Amino acid sequence: MPRVSVIIPCYNRADLLPFTLDSVRAQTFGDWEAIVVDDHSQDKSLEVAQRYAREDSRIRAVKRQTDRKGGNVCRNQGIVLARGEYVVFLDSDDLLSPSCLEHRVAAMDNTPDCGFGVYQTELFVKAIGDRRVLWNAYTDSNDLHRFLSLDGVWLTTGPIWRKQALSQLGGFDENLLSYQDWAIHVQALIAGIKYFKEPIRDNFHRFGYDLNRQLCGVSNFHPDHLNSREELFVKIFYDLQAAGLLDHEMGGRLAGLFWWLAGQWQFQNVRAADKVWHRAAGLGLCSPRQYLEGRLLLRLYCLRGGRRVGKLIQRFCPLHNWPSSNHLYKTPVGRTEPDAASSHPPRTDGKSKQAHLEAKS
């Protein structure tokens, strides 16, 4: 059986999938399998994956088996098929550095009490090195606090998971239309799964353009996506409550998420914005005064609009936890972390040299 399974959901990536699979085949660690789960692409993505599977028996190409579609469904199908002890998720347009799997597997072997380990991601648009910016930086702040402030510390390809930990979490939430990776990482932190972080850049995320050279993420503002996000935030509220983590600080950050979502709605539907903010009040995340002040600001924007009211909306937030980040997309490569290819070899004394073990956030 392979030690690690690389799961690659794919939809209409025939032009970029070869680069992704080539980066897996170029690994210095050879005991892997790659599972491409095609989401019924309309181009030749499946044919590309099948050609690679014929050339390399470690690669499998399968179609999504259920009527429900989406990246989460494909990832969960990949988890079921995975034979490795460890799992890495790789989007079909992203890349791994050659020593990525070698180092990650060694680090996980050396930290048997950890359910996952986290590595840093470099952003690029067309070729590695054309942006020279990290997805995010590590700080001393609580990781769960950062995620709840939309300051996602790591991205989908950043972690290596024990398959057992993914089973504990129940896989990815297939009801979500967006924020899928953010959700499972928050879920893992709430569950208190022990993990480590290494300041090593070993994967590359294509950020900014799709195959048609259009900006990515536009669909995130579709009403269906906003409704899906609201239900996600409500679920997180109850998960935090059940875990005994819903203190004043967590409540304030959740209130900030609902206010941020109301702010997204107010550009297109002020009634929907009111509904989101009313739901936050119903959960006890804001005081009656904060609720009324928030509704007033949303109404003012609807009636008057303009930059001045928009700035007031950003400045108003319960407990001053407006979701924001000083590090997301803003940390230059090379300032704080080594490249995996030039980093230390994995240690075998029970700890990874630069690992920072973290218990429940």
C-alpha positions as semicolon CSV with decimal commas, in nm:
position;residue;x (nm);y (nm);z (nm)
1;M;0,000;0,000;0,000
2;P;0,124;0,356;-0,069
3;R;0,223;0,569;0,229
4;V;0,047;0,884;0,105
5;S;-0,253;0,950;-0,121
6;V;-0,268;1,273;-0,323
7;I;-0,631;1,354;-0,400
8;I;-0,695;1,584;-0,698
9;P;-1,051;1,701;-0,771
10;C;-1,074;1,821;-1,130
11;Y;-1,319;2,014;-1,345
12;N;-1,229;2,154;-1,690
13;R;-0,855;2,171;-1,627
14;A;-0,724;1,981;-1,930
15;D;-0,467;2,254;-2,004
16;L;-0,329;2,275;-1,649
17;L;-0,375;1,923;-1,509
18;P;-0,057;1,793;-1,680
19;F;0,155;2,044;-1,485
20;T;-0,010;1,934;-1,161
21;L;0,044;1,565;-1,229
22;D;0,399;1,626;-1,347
23;S;0,474;1,791;-1,012
24;V;0,350;1,477;-0,835
25;R;0,552;1,245;-1,058
26;A;0,863;1,457;-0,992
27;Q;0,853;1,380;-0,618
28;T;1,175;1,259;-0,454
29;F;0,951;1,032;-0,243
30;G;0,811;0,755;-0,461
31;D;0,568;0,570;-0,232
32;W;0,256;0,764;-0,328
33;E;-0,067;0,729;-0,522
34;A;-0,253;1,010;-0,698
35;I;-0,631;0,992;-0,737
36;V;-0,783;1,229;-0,993
37;V;-1,158;1,257;-0,937
38;D;-1,312;1,421;-1,242
39;D;-1,627;1,623;-1,175
40;H;-1,774;1,535;-1,518
41;S;-1,559;1,788;-1,702
42;Q;-1,677;1,926;-2,035
43;D;-1,326;1,932;-2,178
44;K;-1,066;1,653;-2,205
45;S;-0,959;1,658;-1,839
46;L;-1,059;1,296;-1,781
47;E;-0,876;1,184;-2,096
48;V;-0,562;1,364;-1,975
49;A;-0,586;1,192;-1,635
50;Q;-0,646;0,854;-1,797
51;R;-0,342;0,897;-2,020
52;Y;-0,125;0,967;-1,715
53;A;-0,279;0,665;-1,540
54;R;-0,176;0,443;-1,831
55;E;0,178;0,577;-1,812
56;D;0,212;0,551;-1,432
57;S;0,031;0,283;-1,229
58;R;0,045;0,504;-0,920
59;I;-0,212;0,737;-1,080
60;R;-0,583;0,657;-1,089
61;A;-0,844;0,848;-1,289
62;V;-1,209;0,816;-1,186
63;K;-1,536;0,999;-1,246
64;R;-1,754;1,149;-0,977
65;Q;-1,999;0,876;-0,883
66;T;-2,290;1,071;-0,732
67;D;-2,546;1,312;-0,874
68;R;-2,425;1,589;-0,645
69;K;-2,125;1,767;-0,793
70;G;-1,849;1,993;-0,663
71;G;-1,497;1,986;-0,528
72;N;-1,607;1,865;-0,184
73;V;-1,790;1,566;-0,331
74;C;-1,482;1,474;-0,537
75;R;-1,250;1,510;-0,238
76;N;-1,472;1,288;-0,026
77;Q;-1,483;1,026;-0,301
78;G;-1,105;1,042;-0,312
79;I;-1,085;0,989;0,065
80;V;-1,294;0,672;0,032
81;L;-1,066;0,542;-0,243
82;A;-0,742;0,645;-0,073
83;R;-0,520;0,359;0,044
84;G;-0,249;0,571;0,205
85;E;-0,201;0,635;0,574
86;Y;-0,159;1,002;0,490
87;V;-0,360;1,228;0,257
88;V;-0,265;1,547;0,073
89;F;-0,524;1,747;-0,123
90;L;-0,399;1,912;-0,442
91;D;-0,615;2,129;-0,665
92;S;-0,592;2,048;-1,035
93;D;-0,412;2,373;-1,121
94;D;-0,169;2,381;-0,826
95;L;0,181;2,233;-0,784
96;L;0,403;2,057;-0,530
97;S;0,776;2,116;-0,484
98;P;0,985;1,802;-0,559
99;S;1,065;1,727;-0,192
100;C;0,716;1,804;-0,060
101;L;0,595;1,449;0,008
102;E;0,933;1,325;0,131
103;H;0,953;1,591;0,398
104;R;0,587;1,580;0,499
105;V;0,575;1,202;0,542
106;A;0,893;1,206;0,752
107;A;0,756;1,484;0,971
108;M;0,428;1,298;1,028
109;D;0,617;0,976;1,107
110;N;0,810;1,172;1,369
111;T;0,495;1,322;1,529
112;P;0,256;1,025;1,575
113;D;0,033;1,220;1,815
114;C;-0,058;1,477;1,547
115;G;-0,356;1,441;1,316
116;F;-0,215;1,678;1,057
117;G;0,079;1,903;0,977
118;V;0,076;2,237;0,798
119;Y;0,313;2,388;0,540
120;Q;0,326;2,724;0,368
121;T;0,198;2,802;0,020
122;E;0,344;3,037;-0,240
123;L;0,109;3,216;-0,481
124;F;0,167;3,238;-0,854
125;V;-0,039;3,329;-1,160
126;K;0,120;3,169;-1,465
127;A;0,464;3,052;-1,353
128;I;0,620;2,985;-1,013
129;G;0,798;3,298;-0,897
130;D;0,588;3,554;-1,083
131;R;0,432;3,680;-0,758
132;R;0,679;3,579;-0,483
133;V;0,412;3,613;-0,214
134;L;0,296;3,362;0,047
135;W;-0,069;3,270;0,092
136;N;-0,031;3,380;0,455
137;A;0,224;3,415;0,733
138;Y;0,248;3,236;1,064
139;T;0,207;3,455;1,372
140;D;0,184;3,401;1,747
141;S;-0,193;3,460;1,736
142;N;-0,444;3,182;1,802
143;D;-0,504;3,002;1,469
144;L;-0,878;2,954;1,530
145;H;-0,916;3,324;1,609
146;R;-0,739;3,406;1,283
147;F;-0,959;3,174;1,076
148;L;-1,272;3,325;1,234
149;S;-1,144;3,667;1,128
150;L;-1,113;3,540;0,769
151;D;-0,736;3,538;0,810
152;G;-0,698;3,179;0,685
153;V;-0,358;3,061;0,806
154;W;-0,324;2,782;0,550
155;L;-0,482;2,666;0,226
156;T;-0,615;2,330;0,104
157;T;-0,278;2,203;-0,018
158;G;-0,098;2,325;0,295
159;P;-0,174;2,029;0,527
160;I;-0,085;1,663;0,522
161;W;-0,354;1,463;0,706
162;R;-0,371;1,129;0,871
163;K;-0,660;0,959;0,700
164;Q;-0,793;0,870;1,044
165;A;-0,824;1,241;1,131
166;L;-1,024;1,308;0,815
167;S;-1,256;1,020;0,907
168;Q;-1,300;1,174;1,252
169;L;-1,410;1,501;1,088
170;G;-1,643;1,325;0,845
171;G;-1,464;1,465;0,542
172;F;-1,562;1,784;0,361
173;D;-1,908;1,942;0,392
174;E;-2,075;1,867;0,058
175;N;-2,348;2,126;0,116
176;L;-2,105;2,417;0,092
177;L;-2,074;2,605;-0,236
178;S;-1,756;2,789;-0,131
179;Y;-1,523;2,826;0,170
180;Q;-1,487;2,446;0,171
181;D;-1,124;2,433;0,285
182;W;-1,177;2,715;0,536
183;A;-1,463;2,515;0,688
184;I;-1,274;2,187;0,735
185;H;-0,976;2,366;0,887
186;V;-1,203;2,549;1,134
187;Q;-1,375;2,218;1,207
188;A;-1,040;2,051;1,281
189;L;-0,939;2,332;1,517
190;I;-1,270;2,321;1,701
191;A;-1,236;1,943;1,734
192;G;-0,901;1,994;1,906
193;I;-0,706;1,770;1,670
194;K;-0,338;1,811;1,754
195;Y;-0,123;1,946;1,472
196;F;0,209;2,111;1,391
197;K;0,317;2,390;1,160
198;E;0,647;2,413;0,974
199;P;0,762;2,739;0,813
200;I;0,853;2,559;0,494
201;R;0,718;2,658;0,152
202;D;0,654;2,335;-0,039
203;N;0,344;2,396;-0,255
204;F;0,227;2,654;-0,505
205;H;-0,126;2,790;-0,553
206;R;-0,232;2,935;-0,888
207;F;-0,409;3,253;-0,776
208;G;-0,580;3,517;-0,985
209;Y;-0,685;3,371;-1,320
210;D;-0,884;3,080;-1,454
211;L;-0,833;2,918;-1,795
212;N;-1,019;3,204;-1,966
213;R;-0,797;3,461;-1,793
214;Q;-1,085;3,588;-1,586
215;L;-1,061;3,682;-1,222
216;C;-1,148;3,390;-0,996
217;G;-1,398;3,410;-0,712
218;V;-1,672;3,616;-0,879
219;S;-1,928;3,342;-0,804
220;N;-1,856;3,386;-0,433
221;F;-2,097;3,682;-0,437
222;H;-2,382;3,485;-0,593
223;P;-2,686;3,470;-0,360
224;D;-2,661;3,091;-0,337
225;H;-2,303;3,121;-0,213
226;L;-2,396;3,389;0,041
227;N;-2,683;3,177;0,174
228;S;-2,451;2,876;0,199
229;R;-2,202;3,087;0,394
230;E;-2,469;3,198;0,639
231;E;-2,560;2,838;0,720
232;L;-2,191;2,759;0,763
233;F;-2,149;3,040;1,018
234;V;-2,455;2,918;1,208
235;K;-2,312;2,565;1,216
236;I;-1,981;2,698;1,349
237;F;-2,172;2,878;1,625
238;Y;-2,329;2,554;1,744
239;D;-2,003;2,359;1,703
240;L;-1,818;2,612;1,919
241;Q;-2,098;2,601;2,172
242;A;-2,093;2,219;2,187
243;A;-1,713;2,219;2,229
244;G;-1,730;2,469;2,517
245;L;-1,532;2,725;2,318
246;L;-1,797;2,994;2,270
247;D;-1,655;3,257;2,503
248;H;-1,672;3,636;2,469
249;E;-1,380;3,643;2,225
250;M;-1,519;3,371;1,996
251;G;-1,864;3,529;2,004
252;G;-1,722;3,861;1,895
253;R;-1,538;3,706;1,605
254;L;-1,851;3,521;1,495
255;A;-2,046;3,846;1,515
256;G;-1,781;3,996;1,289
257;L;-1,838;3,717;1,036
258;F;-2,214;3,778;1,028
259;W;-2,161;4,153;0,995
260;W;-1,912;4,097;0,713
261;L;-2,166;3,873;0,537
262;A;-2,440;4,134;0,583
263;G;-2,201;4,382;0,424
264;Q;-2,166;4,155;0,120
265;W;-2,544;4,130;0,088
266;Q;-2,610;4,503;0,119
267;F;-2,462;4,573;-0,224
268;Q;-2,744;4,376;-0,388
269;N;-3,023;4,306;-0,135
270;V;-3,062;4,511;0,181
271;R;-3,344;4,288;0,308
272;A;-3,116;3,987;0,290
273;A;-2,848;4,190;0,473
274;D;-3,102;4,269;0,746
275;K;-3,189;3,900;0,769
276;V;-2,826;3,798;0,825
277;W;-2,775;4,060;1,093
278;H;-3,105;3,966;1,259
279;R;-2,985;3,605;1,272
280;A;-2,668;3,711;1,451
281;A;-2,882;3,896;1,705
282;G;-3,102;3,589;1,746
283;L;-2,794;3,384;1,835
284;G;-2,699;3,639;2,099
285;L;-2,386;3,754;1,915
286;C;-2,468;4,123;1,936
287;S;-2,653;4,344;2,182
288;P;-2,992;4,504;2,099
289;R;-2,815;4,837;2,057
290;Q;-2,554;4,691;1,821
291;Y;-2,829;4,524;1,623
292;L;-3,022;4,849;1,579
293;E;-2,708;5,047;1,494
294;G;-2,617;4,786;1,234
295;R;-2,960;4,794;1,072
296;L;-2,941;5,174;1,057
297;L;-2,607;5,164;0,877
298;L;-2,736;4,909;0,625
299;R;-3,041;5,126;0,556
300;L;-2,826;5,437;0,517
301;Y;-2,617;5,261;0,256
302;C;-2,930;5,155;0,069
303;L;-3,069;5,509;0,074
304;R;-2,751;5,708;0,020
305;G;-2,477;5,466;-0,081
306;G;-2,136;5,610;-0,139
307;R;-1,790;5,558;0,000
308;R;-1,856;5,739;0,328
309;V;-2,132;5,503;0,441
310;G;-1,931;5,205;0,317
311;K;-1,642;5,307;0,542
312;L;-1,880;5,339;0,838
313;I;-2,005;4,986;0,770
314;Q;-1,648;4,856;0,783
315;R;-1,568;5,046;1,102
316;F;-1,880;4,930;1,285
317;C;-1,847;4,579;1,421
318;P;-1,934;4,415;1,754
319;L;-1,623;4,392;1,973
320;H;-1,425;4,551;1,686
321;N;-1,365;4,218;1,516
322;W;-1,421;4,319;1,156
323;P;-1,271;4,032;0,951
324;S;-0,937;4,143;0,816
325;S;-0,576;4,031;0,776
326;N;-0,242;4,207;0,776
327;H;-0,068;3,905;0,624
328;L;-0,302;3,739;0,370
329;Y;-0,145;3,775;0,021
330;K;0,096;4,031;0,172
331;T;0,401;3,837;0,296
332;P;0,694;3,823;0,051
333;V;0,856;3,486;-0,008
334;G;1,192;3,444;0,160
335;R;1,131;3,677;0,451
336;T;1,043;3,413;0,709
337;E;1,062;3,064;0,561
338;P;1,301;2,830;0,379
339;D;1,219;2,651;0,057
340;A;1,146;2,282;0,106
341;A;1,409;2,188;-0,150
342;S;1,681;2,373;0,044
343;S;1,555;2,304;0,396
344;H;1,696;2,068;0,655
345;P;1,642;1,694;0,609
346;P;1,364;1,549;0,828
347;R;1,489;1,448;1,171
348;T;1,431;1,102;1,309
349;D;1,446;1,179;1,680
350;G;1,070;1,204;1,728
351;K;1,032;1,570;1,632
352;S;1,055;1,770;1,312
353;K;1,321;2,037;1,352
354;Q;1,098;2,339;1,302
355;A;0,766;2,190;1,408
356;H;0,548;2,394;1,640
357;L;0,309;2,151;1,803
358;E;-0,027;2,298;1,887
359;A;-0,302;2,154;2,100
360;K;-0,665;2,268;2,103
361;S;-0,690;2,632;2,003
